[in-house]
Amino acid sequence: MTGGAAWIHEDEWGQRELGPRDTTVALAACGITLDALRAELGDVQQRALTTGYSGTVEPVTNGFAFRCSAERYWDQLYGIAEGGIVTQLHLTYGTPAITDLLHRLGVRFALVLDDPSNDGPIDLSDRAAVDHYLAGDANA
């Protein structure tokens, strides 16, 4: 991993979760490897992951983060991989800059995005749904 570590405030951790379209199984059961995720993201740089609050910063064991656009805090995918398998995958906030990327992940890995500010999960394989969500009008 290169670049500075990503920091996710503990209150924000996991607020927007990517998970399997079949919500009866855990993400780990999908068998998504960190290598496969990295390959799907292309030239996006992998970084270490930290969490905490205020001035407290702690490394996340087996954590990873990817800044997926030029946004400093938004458009970051982060999570945990154990034994090379992604067991948690989250999004900070999303902007239209990562529409193609989220859609590609949804198609490749059959993922949905759960966001508590949305009425239900967003099927990331549905390009129109991703467009609406990232434009801020997913509930419209």
C-alpha positions in Angstrom: 0.0 0.0 0.0 1.2 3.5 -0.8 -0.1 7.0 -0.1 -1.4 8.4 3.2 -3.7 6.4 5.3 -7.5 7.0 5.0 -9.3 8.0 8.1 -12.9 7.2 8.8 -14.6 8.8 11.8 -16.0 6.0 14.0 -19.5 7.5 13.8 -19.4 7.3 10.0 -18.1 3.7 9.9 -20.3 1.5 7.8 -23.1 4.0 7.2 -23.1 3.1 3.5 -22.6 -0.6 3.0 -22.0 -2.5 -0.1 -23.3 -6.1 0.1 -24.6 -9.0 -1.9 -27.8 -8.6 -3.9 -28.9 -11.7 -2.1 -29.2 -10.1 1.4 -29.5 -13.5 3.1 -25.7 -14.1 2.8 -22.8 -12.2 4.3 -20.4 -10.4 1.9 -17.6 -12.9 2.8 -19.7 -15.7 1.4 -19.5 -14.0 -2.0 -15.8 -14.8 -2.1 -14.7 -11.4 -3.4 -11.0 -11.3 -3.1 -9.1 -8.1 -2.4 -7.1 -8.8 -5.5 -10.3 -9.0 -7.6 -11.6 -5.8 -6.1 -8.3 -4.0 -6.8 -8.3 -5.3 -10.4 -11.9 -4.0 -10.9 -10.9 -0.6 -9.6 -8.1 -0.3 -12.1 -5.5 2.3 -11.3 -7.1 3.5 -8.0 -4.5 3.5 -5.3 -4.9 1.3 -2.2 -4.2 2.9 1.1 -4.1 1.8 4.7 -7.2 2.4 6.8 -7.5 4.2 10.2 -10.5 5.1 12.4 -11.2 7.0 15.5 -12.7 10.3 16.7 -11.4 13.8 17.4 -7.6 13.5 17.8 -7.7 9.7 18.2 -6.4 7.7 15.3 -6.1 3.9 15.3 -5.1 1.5 12.5 -7.8 -0.9 11.3 -6.4 -4.4 11.3 -6.8 -5.9 7.8 -8.3 -2.6 6.7 -8.0 -1.1 3.2 -9.2 2.1 1.5 -9.4 3.3 -2.1 -9.9 7.0 -3.0 -11.9 6.6 -6.2 -11.9 10.2 -7.4 -10.2 13.5 -6.8 -12.5 14.2 -3.8 -10.5 14.2 -0.6 -13.1 12.6 1.7 -15.9 11.5 -0.5 -15.8 8.7 -3.1 -13.8 6.4 -0.9 -14.4 2.7 -0.7 -13.1 1.1 2.4 -13.4 -2.1 4.4 -11.7 -5.2 5.8 -10.3 -8.2 4.1 -9.5 -11.4 6.1 -7.4 -14.1 4.4 -7.6 -12.1 1.2 -11.5 -12.2 1.2 -13.4 -8.9 1.5 -15.6 -9.2 4.6 -16.7 -5.6 4.8 -17.1 -3.0 2.0 -18.3 0.5 2.6 -18.6 3.9 0.8 -17.9 7.3 2.5 -20.2 9.4 0.3 -20.6 9.1 -3.4 -20.5 11.7 -6.1 -21.3 11.3 -9.8 -17.6 11.0 -10.4 -17.8 7.3 -9.4 -21.0 6.3 -11.2 -19.1 4.0 -13.7 -17.1 2.5 -11.0 -20.0 1.6 -8.7 -22.0 0.3 -11.6 -19.1 -1.9 -12.7 -18.7 -3.3 -9.2 -22.5 -4.0 -9.1 -22.4 -5.9 -12.3 -19.2 -7.8 -11.6 -19.9 -8.8 -8.0 -23.8 -8.5 -7.9 -23.7 -5.8 -5.2 -26.3 -3.4 -3.7 -25.6 -0.3 -1.7 -27.5 0.2 1.6 -27.7 3.8 2.7 -29.8 4.8 5.7 -30.8 8.0 4.0 -32.4 6.0 1.1 -35.7 4.1 1.1 -34.1 0.8 0.2 -31.0 -0.7 -1.3 -29.6 0.6 -4.6 -29.0 -2.2 -7.1 -25.6 -1.2 -8.3 -26.0 -3.3 -11.5 -28.9 -0.9 -12.5 -27.1 2.1 -14.1 -30.1 4.4 -13.8 -30.5 3.6 -10.1 -26.8 4.5 -9.5 -27.2 7.7 -11.5 -30.2 8.8 -9.5 -28.6 7.9 -6.2 -25.4 9.7 -6.9 -27.3 12.7 -8.2 -29.0 12.9 -4.8 -32.4 12.1 -6.0 -32.6 8.3 -5.3 -35.8 8.8 -3.3 -37.5 10.8 -6.1 
